[in-house]
Amino acid sequence: MKSILLAVAMMMGIAAGPATAGGLSPDAEKETAKPGVVVTDVLEVKATLEGIDHKKRTMTLKGIQGKAVTLKADKAVRNFEQLKKGDLVLVDFVESVAISIRSARAPQSPAEARLVSVAPKGAKVGVLLAETVVLSAVVESVDPKARQLTLKEPNGGFRMVPVDKSMKNIERFKKGESVVLRVTEPIAIKVERRK
């Protein structure tokens, strides 16, 4: 696995929370302007291309174990428009990582309004803007050493989510607790057609 850095440019996010008449408070604006660094990995997967949207630059991959994942392809991915459904591919992608977690009962914090940019170490792709999504789920288990949460999603499925090292005391979340997370979306940074 190749380590990468996620440089967090904390900026005021319009869609990050409920609108208020005066916007964020001055203290909240200062909090969202602080820079930070998030560390994650680049993963490699051999898969079959199950679906592709060239206009949106998204692709759905089905791996050896039969599990499907949808990724957005960065602009640096070469020959994306030549890929087609059924192609066997080798893909390097930035994994999803939780950048904020809170109890579902707790109010949203200013730190949740973040834009995340990705700078893979040693790669020529430069800095990528990573989209983030908000997930609501129930904690199934917490592994503080591996910095990972196993979550039960509203649809009944389970999801393992790595947690950024900047988040302290993840063991405070207990099995059965409802949580809200902001996670980065996985981004394909290299796609090769296999024969």
QUILINNOR-V202653 format. One record per helix or strand of 2 or more residues. SS is the DSSP state (alpha for helix, beta for strand). FROM is the first residue (numbers start at 1). LEN is the number of residues. If there is no record, write none. Layout:
BEGIN
<<SS/FROM/LEN> <SS/FROM/LEN>>
END
This chain:
BEGIN
<<beta/2/8> <alpha/26/8> <beta/35/19> <beta/58/6> <beta/68/6> <alpha/80/3> <beta/88/7> <beta/97/7> <alpha/110/3> <beta/115/6> <beta/127/4> <beta/132/12> <beta/148/6> <beta/158/6> <alpha/170/3> <beta/178/7> <beta/187/8>>
END
